[in-house]
Amino acid sequence: MKKIQAYITGEIISSNSTEAHSLYEKSCFGEPVGDKIQYAPSEAMFLVEKGKIEIFSRNQKLTKQELILKLRRIDKRFQIKYAVFKDLREKGYIVKTALKFGADFRVYDKGARPGTKHARWIVFAEHESKRLTWHEFSAKNRVAHSTRKNLLLAIVDDEGDIIYYEVSWVKP
């Protein structure tokens, strides 16, 4: 497959290529917006690392390092979130943004496609040094419960290793 050519304009990364549409149909990378496929920053970085996409800014191809710098300027938490995205995607899960829920990601069971099934988890990614208060924990859990998803806390350490804590409601 030919590499997808995508363009970053402001905070939006998108492509209108046939390859972008094909990859979306096959693997759920990106979201259709009009006649284009729009990529979340983590999706774009993942595809760059996998050699499936090239990203251009003002007709200049960005190196991986230039892209990382741009994405870190857009989102100061990019590296923490990207580590979690990459880990989950490499484990075979479909991972999408969850901005409208106030979370980092929503994650679908293996084999489930967005639009046909609901996400199983809502994910909040944090560095291990970040302290989480009971109030913050309760708020995150409430978001997950109100969206009928289980809460998945992804804790990233200095080496980039990730520990997941799943929280779900039970009725005794």
C-alpha positions in Angstrom: 0.0 0.0 0.0 1.2 3.5 -0.9 1.9 5.8 2.1 -0.9 8.1 3.0 -0.1 11.7 2.6 -1.7 13.8 5.4 -1.5 17.5 6.2 -1.4 19.2 9.5 -3.1 22.6 9.6 -3.3 24.2 13.0 -4.3 21.2 15.3 -6.0 19.2 12.5 -4.3 16.3 10.7 -6.2 15.0 7.7 -6.0 13.3 4.3 -8.4 12.9 1.5 -6.4 10.1 -0.2 -7.9 6.8 -1.3 -5.4 5.0 1.0 -6.6 7.0 4.0 -10.2 5.9 3.3 -9.1 2.3 2.8 -7.2 2.2 6.0 -10.1 3.7 7.9 -12.4 0.9 6.5 -9.9 -1.8 7.2 -8.5 -0.8 10.6 -10.6 2.2 11.9 -7.7 4.7 11.9 -9.1 8.2 11.7 -12.6 9.6 11.5 -14.4 10.6 8.3 -15.1 14.3 8.3 -16.6 15.5 5.0 -14.5 14.0 2.2 -11.4 13.6 4.4 -10.2 11.3 7.1 -9.1 13.2 10.2 -6.5 11.8 12.6 -6.1 12.3 16.3 -2.5 13.2 17.2 -1.9 9.7 18.7 -3.2 7.9 15.6 -1.1 10.1 13.3 2.1 9.4 15.3 1.3 5.7 15.5 0.9 5.5 11.7 4.1 7.5 11.1 6.0 5.0 13.3 4.4 2.1 11.4 5.5 3.7 8.0 1.9 4.0 6.8 1.6 7.8 6.7 3.7 10.9 5.9 2.7 14.2 7.4 3.2 17.5 5.7 3.1 21.1 7.0 3.0 23.8 4.3 4.1 21.2 1.7 7.1 20.2 3.7 7.4 16.7 5.0 7.8 16.5 8.7 10.4 14.3 10.3 9.2 12.1 13.2 11.0 14.5 15.6 9.4 17.6 14.1 6.0 16.0 14.4 6.6 15.1 18.0 7.5 18.7 18.8 4.4 20.0 17.0 2.1 17.5 18.8 3.7 18.4 22.2 3.0 22.1 21.5 -0.7 21.2 20.8 -1.0 18.9 23.8 1.4 19.0 26.7 0.3 15.5 27.8 0.9 14.0 24.3 3.7 11.7 25.3 1.8 10.1 28.2 -1.3 9.7 26.1 0.7 8.4 23.1 2.4 5.7 25.2 -1.1 4.4 26.3 -2.6 4.7 22.8 0.3 2.7 21.3 0.3 0.0 23.9 -3.5 -0.6 23.6 -3.4 -0.4 19.8 -0.6 -2.9 19.6 -2.6 -5.2 21.8 -5.3 -5.2 19.2 -7.8 -2.7 20.6 -9.5 0.1 18.7 -8.7 3.3 20.5 -10.5 6.6 19.8 -10.5 10.0 21.5 -13.0 10.7 24.2 -12.8 14.5 24.4 -16.6 14.8 24.5 -16.5 12.7 27.7 -13.7 14.7 29.2 -11.4 11.6 29.1 -8.4 10.7 27.0 -9.6 7.7 25.1 -12.5 5.3 24.6 -11.4 1.7 23.9 -13.4 -1.0 22.1 -13.2 -4.7 22.7 -11.1 -6.6 20.2 -13.1 -7.2 17.0 -15.6 -4.4 17.9 -16.0 -1.5 15.5 -17.0 2.0 16.5 -20.5 2.7 15.3 -21.5 -0.9 15.5 -20.7 -1.5 19.2 -20.1 0.8 22.2 -16.7 1.2 23.7 -16.0 -1.0 26.7 -13.7 1.4 28.6 -13.1 5.1 29.0 -9.4 5.7 29.7 -7.6 8.4 31.7 -3.8 8.3 31.2 -1.5 9.8 33.9 2.1 9.7 34.8 2.9 7.7 38.0 4.1 10.9 39.8 0.6 12.5 39.4 -1.4 12.4 42.6 -5.0 11.6 42.1 -7.4 12.8 44.8 -10.5 10.9 45.9 -12.5 13.8 44.4 -10.7 13.4 41.0 -11.1 9.6 41.2 -14.8 9.9 41.9 -15.3 12.4 39.0 -13.5 10.1 36.6 -15.6 7.1 37.8 -18.8 9.1 37.5 -18.0 10.0 33.9 -17.4 6.3 33.1 -20.6 5.2 34.9 -22.7 7.8 33.2 -21.4 6.8 29.8 -22.0 3.1 30.6 -18.3 2.2 30.3 -15.8 0.8 32.7 -13.1 3.2 34.0 -9.5 2.3 32.9 -6.8 4.2 34.6 -3.5 3.9 32.7 -0.5 4.8 34.8 2.7 5.4 32.9 6.1 5.2 34.6 9.4 6.9 33.7 10.5 4.0 31.5 7.2 4.1 29.5 5.8 1.0 31.1 2.0 1.1 31.7 -0.1 -0.4 34.5 -3.9 -0.5 34.0 -6.4 -0.4 36.7 -10.0 -1.2 35.7 -12.8 0.1 37.9 -16.3 -1.0 37.4 -19.6 -0.8 39.4 -20.9 -3.8 41.1 -24.3 -4.4 42.8 -23.8 -6.5 45.9 
